[in-house]
Amino acid sequence: MVRSALCVAAAAVLGACAALPEQGPAPAGGFELSGRVAVRHAKDSGSARIFWRHSADADEMVITSPVGQGIARITREGERYRLVTGDKKEFRASDAETLTEQALGWRLPLSGLSDWVQGRASATGAATGEAGEGMELRQDGWRVAYEEYRDGRPFRMKLSREGIEIRLVLDRWSK
């Protein structure tokens, strides 16, 4: 299911938007990153590349296959979330977790992820543990393991919760 969803999303993203967003300065008060992601959900698994531009007011995440075919484009403007797949199917929701579950079959923790990739707990809920290389924190039902840091930032991370594992490698980062 995940592999199918990733492939459908990849085709949809690039079909919906033929090019990745132009790289430029990171949004004020936010960040821009790119990297690789591997997802395992139940018996399915898949891998992809991600490009993510985040600010307090908006998000834009593009997920492509390892060879560049579009999987999905997730956008947030304020409290409105939208996901467009490669085959131009459009999904909307009031939170990213519900949106990605509807479209991809698994929940992407976008609300906490913006803090976790910066090596800190999110302000949205209670957390236990610590961020840092070789450390982990638990928040909102997720276990976030920081496997490797580079230049003072998380480089390799593993996010897991019941039935799903997401591995992230953050190749490029600008703030």
C-alpha positions as a Python dict, from the first residue, in 0.01 Angstrom:
ca = {
    (1, 'M'): (0, 0, 0),
    (2, 'V'): (275, 247, 93),
    (3, 'R'): (476, 168, -220),
    (4, 'S'): (163, 212, -432),
    (5, 'A'): (73, 532, -252),
    (6, 'L'): (428, 664, -286),
    (7, 'C'): (432, 584, -657),
    (8, 'V'): (89, 736, -714),
    (9, 'A'): (183, 1040, -513),
    (10, 'A'): (514, 1075, -694),
    (11, 'A'): (351, 1062, -1032),
    (12, 'A'): (89, 1303, -910),
    (13, 'V'): (327, 1559, -770),
    (14, 'L'): (540, 1589, -1076),
    (15, 'G'): (235, 1566, -1296),
    (16, 'A'): (72, 1845, -1098),
    (17, 'C'): (387, 2053, -1087),
    (18, 'A'): (659, 1969, -1329),
    (19, 'A'): (942, 2131, -1135),
    (20, 'L'): (1062, 2150, -780),
    (21, 'P'): (1025, 2488, -617),
    (22, 'E'): (1313, 2719, -696),
    (23, 'Q'): (1576, 2717, -429),
    (24, 'G'): (1633, 3052, -274),
    (25, 'P'): (1674, 3201, 66),
    (26, 'A'): (1485, 3020, 340),
    (27, 'P'): (1157, 3186, 440),
    (28, 'A'): (1184, 3440, 722),
    (29, 'G'): (1176, 3256, 1054),
    (30, 'G'): (1166, 2923, 877),
    (31, 'F'): (1387, 2681, 690),
    (32, 'E'): (1435, 2501, 364),
    (33, 'L'): (1568, 2148, 341),
    (34, 'S'): (1601, 1857, 104),
    (35, 'G'): (1678, 1497, 170),
    (36, 'R'): (1574, 1138, 142),
    (37, 'V'): (1298, 947, 315),
    (38, 'A'): (1219, 577, 352),
    (39, 'V'): (879, 471, 482),
    (40, 'R'): (775, 130, 608),
    (41, 'H'): (406, 84, 686),
    (42, 'A'): (275, -262, 772),
    (43, 'K'): (424, -491, 504),
    (44, 'D'): (482, -215, 249),
    (45, 'S'): (782, 9, 208),
    (46, 'G'): (911, 274, -27),
    (47, 'S'): (1164, 550, -58),
    (48, 'A'): (1154, 901, -193),
    (49, 'R'): (1327, 1238, -205),
    (50, 'I'): (1182, 1540, -28),
    (51, 'F'): (1208, 1914, -66),
    (52, 'W'): (1051, 2114, 216),
    (53, 'R'): (1010, 2488, 263),
    (54, 'H'): (868, 2579, 607),
    (55, 'S'): (765, 2903, 776),
    (56, 'A'): (527, 2985, 1060),
    (57, 'D'): (251, 3064, 808),
    (58, 'A'): (306, 2807, 535),
    (59, 'D'): (464, 2481, 427),
    (60, 'E'): (542, 2335, 90),
    (61, 'M'): (670, 1978, 74),
    (62, 'V'): (738, 1802, -254),
    (63, 'I'): (792, 1427, -247),
    (64, 'T'): (945, 1260, -553),
    (65, 'S'): (1063, 912, -638),
    (66, 'P'): (1439, 853, -615),
    (67, 'V'): (1459, 915, -992),
    (68, 'G'): (1263, 1239, -976),
    (69, 'Q'): (907, 1138, -1064),
    (70, 'G'): (650, 1333, -861),
    (71, 'I'): (469, 1156, -579),
    (72, 'A'): (292, 1432, -388),
    (73, 'R'): (291, 1802, -316),
    (74, 'I'): (171, 1896, 31),
    (75, 'T'): (99, 2260, 106),
    (76, 'R'): (-18, 2443, 414),
    (77, 'E'): (-148, 2797, 423),
    (78, 'G'): (-235, 2888, 780),
    (79, 'E'): (-452, 2601, 901),
    (80, 'R'): (-548, 2469, 555),
    (81, 'Y'): (-369, 2165, 418),
    (82, 'R'): (-376, 2039, 61),
    (83, 'L'): (-216, 1736, -104),
    (84, 'V'): (-205, 1689, -480),
    (85, 'T'): (-95, 1353, -619),
    (86, 'G'): (83, 1287, -946),
    (87, 'D'): (-243, 1182, -1109),
    (88, 'K'): (-392, 1517, -1003),
    (89, 'K'): (-609, 1386, -724),
    (90, 'E'): (-655, 1654, -464),
    (91, 'F'): (-712, 1608, -92),
    (92, 'R'): (-783, 1874, 171),
    (93, 'A'): (-793, 1861, 550),
    (94, 'S'): (-745, 2078, 856),
    (95, 'D'): (-428, 1891, 960),
    (96, 'A'): (-143, 1714, 781),
    (97, 'E'): (-184, 1385, 964),
    (98, 'T'): (-545, 1337, 850),
    (99, 'L'): (-456, 1458, 501),
    (100, 'T'): (-168, 1216, 449),
    (101, 'E'): (-363, 928, 598),
    (102, 'Q'): (-647, 991, 350),
    (103, 'A'): (-417, 1027, 51),
    (104, 'L'): (-121, 799, 128),
    (105, 'G'): (-255, 556, 387),
    (106, 'W'): (-12, 667, 661),
    (107, 'R'): (19, 970, 888),
    (108, 'L'): (300, 1220, 829),
    (109, 'P'): (357, 1411, 1156),
    (110, 'L'): (414, 1746, 982),
    (111, 'S'): (316, 1959, 1283),
    (112, 'G'): (588, 1811, 1507),
    (113, 'L'): (832, 1736, 1227),
    (114, 'S'): (920, 2103, 1174),
    (115, 'D'): (1067, 2112, 1526),
    (116, 'W'): (1207, 1758, 1529),
    (117, 'V'): (1422, 1819, 1218),
    (118, 'Q'): (1569, 2116, 1406),
    (119, 'G'): (1666, 1889, 1696),
    (120, 'R'): (1408, 1997, 1949),
    (121, 'A'): (1072, 1894, 2090),
    (122, 'S'): (761, 2062, 1953),
    (123, 'A'): (579, 2312, 2171),
    (124, 'T'): (248, 2140, 2085),
    (125, 'G'): (263, 1863, 2343),
    (126, 'A'): (449, 1705, 2629),
    (127, 'A'): (774, 1532, 2538),
    (128, 'T'): (1009, 1295, 2714),
    (129, 'G'): (1375, 1237, 2637),
    (130, 'E'): (1622, 1466, 2466),
    (131, 'A'): (1728, 1556, 2117),
    (132, 'G'): (2092, 1513, 2022),
    (133, 'E'): (2311, 1261, 1842),
    (134, 'G'): (2241, 915, 1981),
    (135, 'M'): (1945, 1050, 2178),
    (136, 'E'): (1571, 1020, 2132),
    (137, 'L'): (1257, 1196, 2233),
    (138, 'R'): (898, 1080, 2249),
    (139, 'Q'): (615, 1314, 2163),
    (140, 'D'): (260, 1291, 2030),
    (141, 'G'): (286, 911, 2009),
    (142, 'W'): (607, 928, 1801),
    (143, 'R'): (955, 808, 1893),
    (144, 'V'): (1215, 1033, 1729),
    (145, 'A'): (1564, 882, 1729),
    (146, 'Y'): (1852, 1112, 1632),
    (147, 'E'): (2102, 875, 1473),
    (148, 'E'): (2356, 1124, 1337),
    (149, 'Y'): (2425, 1497, 1349),
    (150, 'R'): (2633, 1704, 1106),
    (151, 'D'): (2723, 2070, 1142),
    (152, 'G'): (2524, 2082, 1466),
    (153, 'R'): (2199, 1967, 1304),
    (154, 'P'): (2019, 1635, 1272),
    (155, 'F'): (2137, 1449, 962),
    (156, 'R'): (1988, 1099, 1007),
    (157, 'M'): (1665, 1046, 1202),
    (158, 'K'): (1421, 763, 1255),
    (159, 'L'): (1059, 838, 1346),
    (160, 'S'): (839, 551, 1452),
    (161, 'R'): (504, 476, 1605),
    (162, 'E'): (276, 177, 1597),
    (163, 'G'): (282, 27, 1247),
    (164, 'I'): (502, 289, 1077),
    (165, 'E'): (868, 379, 1052),
    (166, 'I'): (1000, 686, 870),
    (167, 'R'): (1374, 729, 814),
    (168, 'L'): (1502, 1072, 714),
    (169, 'V'): (1840, 1179, 581),
    (170, 'L'): (1865, 1559, 557),
    (171, 'D'): (2115, 1634, 280),
    (172, 'R'): (2076, 2013, 248),
    (173, 'W'): (1957, 2267, 498),
    (174, 'S'): (1927, 2645, 502),
    (175, 'K'): (1777, 2868, 764),
}
